[in-house]
Amino acid sequence: MPKTLVIGDIHGCLQAFDAILQAVDLQPEDTLVTVGDYVDRGPDSKGVIERLIQLRDQVKLVPLLGNHEEMMLDSLDGKIAPYGWFNHGGVQTLDSYGFSGDPKVIPASHMEFLRGLATYHETETHFIVHANYEPTLPLKEQPSDLLRWVKLTERMPGPHISGKQAVVGHTHDREGQIIRSPHLICIDTYCYGGRWLTAIDLESNDVWQATRNGELITSP
């Protein structure tokens, strides 16, 4: 049976990402949803984006837009001052590209990928967004600030009108714990900060986790 796998905030932790990909052994008919925040803070944002682009030819990839990709694009497009991104991990991202003053060091294929990221994904039983949501609004009407910026610690949403369980990232748990409630799962388990990256199979509820150094710590 095809599986739907959701992976939390990667933040440049390519070794953790690769360890999980190897462990789950995705097939072409499987769907991989990534919740956003591929860049910033961790050591290899470039490598993470490259891996995601490769995955588009291997599985049904649904990459979502996180607030860090939004900051990156807004900074490179001149919509916000660069330091607004630099202060939140942008320096590490540019370092991974070997930046020395020319933003064109970021390949056009990477920029195209970032500009094409989705805002949400929905299955028969779940919906996935980067950060948060308004319970009373359909997904296509959700405010962008809620989808990408508002942490669960600021605003814990109730059950969504769809009746589906939400899967989110963005609100990291410093102990690396998955936040669970009957209507919501948060899988940002603070990989860049020394904990681990989390993946969950929505059908089986199996969980895989790996440290930023690529050590698998949880099996199904």
N, C-alpha and C positions, 0 to 999 in steps of 0.2 A: 504493500500500500504506500503510495507517495506520502512523504512527510513534509510538514511545514515547520521549518526551523527558524527561530528568532534569536539573533545575537545582539547583545547589549553594546554599550558605548566602547569602541575600540581605542580611540585616542592614540593612534600611532603605535600600538603594541602589536606589531606584525607577528612576532614569535608566538604570542598567545593565540592570535587569530589562526595562524597556520596549524597550531597544535589541535585546535578544535576542528578545523576543516578535515584534518587527517583522521581524527577520531570518529567523526560522524559519517564519513564516507558517503557524501551526497551523490545521488544519481541524477541523470538528466531530467527525470520527471519530478524531482523534488523542488520545493520552493524554499528559498533562503531570503528571509527578511532581515535587513540590518537597520537598527533604529536610528542611526545617525551618529554624529560626532566621531568621524573616522580620523580627523586631523587634530593637531594641537596637543601639547603637554607631553605626550610620549615620544619615543626616539625615532620612529620611522613612518611618518604620515605619508610620504611619497610611496613607500612600499605597500602600505595598506590600500591606497587608491589604485595602485597598479594591480594588486591582487583582485580587487573588486571588479576592475575592468576585465580581467581574465575570466572571472567567474561568470560573466554574462554569457559566455559561449559554452558553459559547462552545466549550468542549472538555471532554473527560473529565478533570477535575482530580482529582488524588490528593495532597492536601497532608498532609505528615507533621508530627508534633509534635517540635520541637527542645527542647533544654534551656532555651533562652531564653524560649520560650512557656510552658514549665512553670514557670519562675521568675516570669514575669509573672502567670500565673494564681494561683500559690501566694501571691504577695504581695498581690494584689488580694482574694483570698479569706481573708486573714489567717492563712495556714498557716505563713508565714515572715515574719521581720521585713523591713520594706520596704527597709532598706539592703542586704539580701542581693541584691536585684534592682537597686537604684540603682547599686551599685558595679560592676555588670556591664553597664551600658548602659541601664538602666531610665530614667535621667534623660533621655537623648536620645529615648526612646520617648514619655515623657510630654510632652516639649517639642513633639513633632510633633503631638500632640493639643491643644496649647494649654492644658495642665494648669495650674490655678491653685489647687488645693487640693481639688477635688471629682473623685473618680475616675469619676463618672458622665459626665464629658466623653468617655469612650470609648464609642462607640455600642453599643447592645445587639446589633446585628447583627455587630459585630466580636467581641464576647465569645462569641456563639453560634458563630461560625466557629472561634475558638480552642478552644472546648470540644469541637468535633467533629473535631479533627485525628486522623488515623490513626497507628498506631505502626510499621507497615511496609507495603510493597507487594511483590507477587510477580508475575513473568511466567514464561513457560515456560523462560526462559534466565537470568534475573537475579532478585535480590531487592534491595530498597532499604530501608535503615534510616538513622536520623540519624547515629549515631556508631559503633557497634560491635556485636558479637554473640558468642555462645557457639557454636563450631562444632559441638558435639555435641547441641545442642538444636533441636527444631523452632522455627520463627519464633514460633508462638503461645505458646511456653513461655519466651521470652527474658526475662531479668531487665530491669526498666525502667532500672536504672542503666547497664547496658551499652548499651542501645538509645539512650540520650540523653546520657550523661555521660563515658564512658571514651574517652579519645583513643587513637589508634593508637600514639602515642609512649609510652603507658603499657602498652598491651597489644595487640600485633599478632596478630589471630586467624588461624588456619589455614583451609584450605578447609572450607566448610560441608557438613554431611551430605547436603544436597539435591543437591550437585554443581553448584549454580548460582553464577554470579559475583556478588559483592556490590558494590553501589554505595553509598557513604557520603559524609557531609560531616563537619562538626564539627572535624576536625583540619586547621587551616589551614596551608598552606605559604606562608611569608613571601616566597618568590620567585614565587609564583603558579603553581607547577607542579602538574600533575595527578599524583597518586601512583598508579602502576599496578603490579599483579602479576598472575599468571595467574588468581588467584581473587578479586581485589579491585581496585576503582577508588575513589579518594577525590577528590572534586571541590570541596572547599572551597579556593578559590584566593585568599582574603584580599581580597575586594573592598573592604570597609570600610577596610582598612589601606593602600590605595593600589595594589593589584594589580587583579584583575578577577573578574567573575562568570563562571562556566562552565556551559555546557549541553552535554549529550551525547545523541545519538540512539542508543538501544540496538541498533537493527537495523543501521544503516549505520556506526556508530562515528564519524560526523561530530561535530565539536566546534565550538561557537560561544563566543566570549568577548567581554566588554565591560567597559570601565573604569567606575568609579563615576560618571563624567561622561557616560556614554552613548556612548562611542566604541567601535565594533565593531573588534576587533583580529584576529579569526580568522574565516575563512570555511570552509565545508565543503570 
